Amino acid sequence: MCDSFYRLTGRKLLDCDEASLGESLYFAPFVVVSHDTGVEPIFNYANKMALDLFEMSWEQFTSLPSRQSAEQPQREERERLLSDVAARGYIDNYTGVRISRTGKRFFIRNATVWNLQHLGEFFGQAAMFRAWSPVQ
């Protein structure tokens, strides 16, 4: 995730050594999520901040189709976003509404969404954001 982010954006996702990368990403002061490449992509990673925001356990989140993180009216916009990311490699400054397991809606701002690649092989997409607020 961090390597793909750096290769595409020229920025570091985290500033830490390789030995502490997993722990640093999990406890990062921002949200990080990713999904796989299935026909119906399933989330395969969420750090602690994401799990708290979406009000889910690891097991709940990593069995969730990623489209279900957005409400029905937002899903078409989300699909356009993911198509743009697939074509361009990444985008910055994405904004949109997401929904937690208990139905709380929140507005995410300035998200970066990027393709996950290793040795030229595409294996999913990830997103990170630092700013969100409840939707009233």
N, C-alpha and C positions, 0 to 999 in steps of 0.2 A: 504494500500500500504506500509506504513512505517513498520507496524508490520510484514508483510510477508517478507519484505526485511531484517529486523533484524533477524527473525527466521531462514532464509535460509543462510544468509551471516555472521551473528554475528557482523555486522556493523550497525551503525545508518545512515539512509538516511539523517536525519536532526537532529540537536541538539536544540530542542525547547520544550516548554511545550504543553500539549494536547490542551489547550485553543487556542493557536495560530497556531496549526499545519496546518490547511487548508490554511490560508493566507501565512504562511511561505513556504509551498510547492508550492503554485501558483507563488510566487515571488522569488523562489530559484534561485541561480546563476548557474543553470545547467538545462538541458532539462529532463523533466519527461513526459512520455506518457503511456497510457495503452489501452488495447482492451479487448473486451468481449470474450465469448466462443462460439459464433455462428459458423455455418458451414463456413460462410464468416465473420470472426471477424471484428467488427466495432470499431474504436477508441471510447473510452468513457471518456477519460481524456487527457488533455494537459495543462501544466502550461504555463505561459506567455512567457517564453523563447522559448518553443516549438512552440507556435502559431506564434511568430515572425519569427522563423527560417523557418517554413513551409509556412509562408505568408498566414495564414488562420484566419478566425474568429472562435470563439468557435463553432458556428453552423456548419460551413463548416467542421471543423476538426472532430467533433463528429458524423458526418454522413458519414465519409470516411471509406471505407473498408481498413483495415490496410495494406493489400498487395499492395494497390495503392500508398503507400509512397515510394515504391521501383520501379525502372524502370523494364520493362519486363525481361531483361536478369538477373536481380538481384533477381527475385522473387523465383526461385528455391532454391538459396542459403538461402534466408530468410526462406523458409519453412523448410529446414534442421535445421537451427538455432532454430526455434520454437519447432521442434520435440525434439531436444537435451535438450532444457530448460524444456519441459514437462517431460522428462524422468529423468533429473538430479536435477530439482528444480531451478537452476539458472546457468548462465555462466557469466564470467567476460571477459573483453578484446575483445569484439566483435567489428569488424570493417566492414564497408560497405558503399555503396553509396545510398543516398536517394534523393528525388526530391521534390521541393516545388510546390505550386499551380501554380506559374508562370513559372515553368520549370527550375528553378535554381537547379543545382545538387550540392550536398555537401557530403563530405566524413566524416563519423562519426568514431571516434576512442575511444577505451577503454570503450565501453558501457557495462553496466551490464544489463542483461535481466533476469527476475525472474517470477516465478509463483505467482499468487495472490490466497491466500487461507484464509478462515476464518472457524474456527471450523472444520478443515479437509476437507472442501468443496472447490474445485477448481472453481474459477470464472473469470479467465482471466490471462493475462500476462502483465507485465510492463517493461519499459526500462528507463534507465537514462544514460546520458553521459554529459561530461563537455567539450569535445574537438571535434571540427569539422573544416573543411576548405572547401572553394569552389573548385569544380572540374572545371578545365579550358578546 
